[in-house]
Amino acid sequence: MHRIITIGREFGSGGRELGRRLAETLKIAYYDHEIIAEIARRTSLSEQYIQSVSERAPVFSFPIHTGRSFYPAPNPAFDQSLSVYREQSNILREMAEKSDCVIVGRCADYVLKDYHPFRIFVCANMESKMQRCRENAPEDEKLTDRELRQMIQSVDKRRAGYYSFYTGQNWGDRLNVDICINTSRMVIKEVVPAFARLFD
């Protein structure tokens, strides 16, 4: 069985960078946005749409009520979200079976539980997350501190809801990860060698 490393991460915590650098150090495959591109290739959906639903729990429609009977209202968007998740899960399994790899997000820790992945969750305090977001933001992005804080909280809330919906578990729960790392006072590239030694 291949070495599978999954990375769950709070927005702005540096989890994506940690995953990419770890994969480079271990010389194994790295999957993140590539998963979105592959779903788009296999379906008629755009990468932009897939990205918009890939970390957001589907929205239910209220049922239609007639007398004492309830009829579920048709909800193509809900069905499409489930379809994207199923296709994504199939792709994750194919990647896990193909080679050693690092996979960022996508409920990979849960989807690939039968492959016994090494599960990492990356978090940080708000100040550090805001600083990283500022450092990686496009030059023309002019968010106030309040707007940036709200954006970070919103993304993390969506990720938590998405994870809970599809797994029935709490996002970032210590019982569902092997290592939880707080990167608040860390330079990501300096901690990667220590992580890499876990897989020697």
Secondary structure, 3 states (H helix, E strand, C coil): CCCEEEEEECCCCCHHHHHHHHHHHHCCEEECHHHHHHHHHHCCCCHHHHHHHCCCCCCCCCCEEECCEEECCCCHHHHHHHHHHHHHHHHHHHHHHHCCEEEECCCHHHHCHHHCCEEEEEECCHHHHHHHHHHHCCCCCCCCHHHHHHHHHHHHHHHHHHHHHHHCCCCCCHHHCCEEEECCCCCHHHHHHHHHHHHC
